[in-house]
Amino acid sequence: MRQLFNPVMKKFSKKQKQLFEIIILSTIALASFFVWDTIIIYPIKLIVVTLHEISHGIAALISGGEVISLDIGFNLGGKCTTQDGAQMLIASSGYLGSFIFGAIIFSSAYIKRYGNWLLGFLAAIVLIFITNLSQNMNFNLIVFLSVIIISLTKIFAPQIISNYLIKTIGLISCFYVAIDIIEDVLSQNQLVSDATILAGVSGISEVVWGIIWLAVTITGIVFLLRFGYQKGITY
């Protein structure tokens, strides 16, 4: 099927490919908001929450701490229990790590030489963490199957389909960070959030932290969309 798509796309100029790319990416971004709380986005959100909690774990490990457990529920609630390590870095890493993971996934669709290696590396990190730290076997099975399905799509589906699947996952991962920050700051459910922990460690209001990370995330999303536009269709 790839042979059917590639000759068609090669007929377009670079400018036309760039325009096509930004239209598709903008459509994905807009559509995701309309179906945000539906089953369509739910699998991707589950993966994003997993990446968020794993980011806390990675920050704990690189700052000399220890990861005790990883608990993620189907209600999209997650908790990474750590011991020692740099608390400021660990608390910040949920937002920062989620965005970095999303940016890597998104960018991998444009990097022909190393894209598959990047995805394979991220998949390995996810599987290592959930296998060793998560006790929810049903959740572990779903994550494992998700990784397999994405891998098979990348290998066997037409390139235009597999590439936009990867771009969608990466882009929604980044958008989820922004929405997560807004919910952490504005929510009245009194649950402990990353912004709350940052406020407790630094003495700076969680609203200020929310604004800082929201600004960083939005800026990052703009750069990602610009990157996608400049690259255009890569096949």
Order of alpha helices (4+ residues) and beta strands (2+ residues): alpha-alpha-alpha-beta-beta-alpha-alpha-alpha-alpha-alpha-alpha
